[in-house]
Amino acid sequence: MYQPMKNNVVLATRSLEKYFHDPVRFKVLDDISFEIHTGEFVTIVGKSGSGKSTLLYCLSTMDTNYSGELYIQQQKVTGQKLDTLAQIRNQSIGFVFQFHYLLPEFSCLKNVMIPALKLGRLSYPEIEAKAYDKLRMLGIADQALKDASKLSGGQQQRVAIARALINDPAIVMGDEPTGNLDSKNTAIVLDMFRQLSEEFGQTIVAVTHDNDFAKASQRTIEMADGRIVQVLNN
């Protein structure tokens, strides 16, 4: 089993705070500080309105309107220019959402290739081979040439995970990644996340309402009223 290197902090926040201003000024994140290490599978939980999804958007660099500091791979990203943040996202973060957001008219293979083609580091044949490898890792390589629209919901979400992995990101961030799946496919996706963390050292940070999903992660950050109220080692 992969053992995280405890001195290798891949994601960290220091006193992160954020306000909403409409209709009135309201603090939605309050003094958020934590560290996540390479290979950890961490979930963020809390009731609706607790701030967990807002926190994820700040962590992903898509929301920059906050105070405090955010570090990715020990590089301070707070205050960086938008084009620099876009580059950091492409290189260092893979995303898995509640809905897969695959292009239905493209094959599964092409969908997985898109982020790597956008990054432009490898040749087309290299990206294609790598996409096959990711699909194979997730047990869905036999569906590679099918249109994404012809797959089941669970298969589509596995393709979305492969797409998130194509650039070998430092962190995979999930926003309710099993929220649109039945219990059988939820269990499959959960097993894949655990395997990615334990066997391949992939860092995963996921917001979830699913208690079983949270309990299966290595560590759970619980939020309420914009604050971290407890951190559980599962």
Secondary structure by P-SEA (a helix, b strand, c coil): ccccccccccccccbbbbbbccccccccccccccccccccbbbbbbccccaaaaaaaaaacccccccbbbbccccccccccaaaaaaaaaccbbbbcccccccccccaaaaaaaaaaaaccccaaaaaaaaaaaaaaaccccccccccccccaaaaaaaaaaaaacccccbbbbccccccccaaaaaaaaaaaaaaaaccbbbbbbbbccaaaaaaccbbbbbccccccccccc
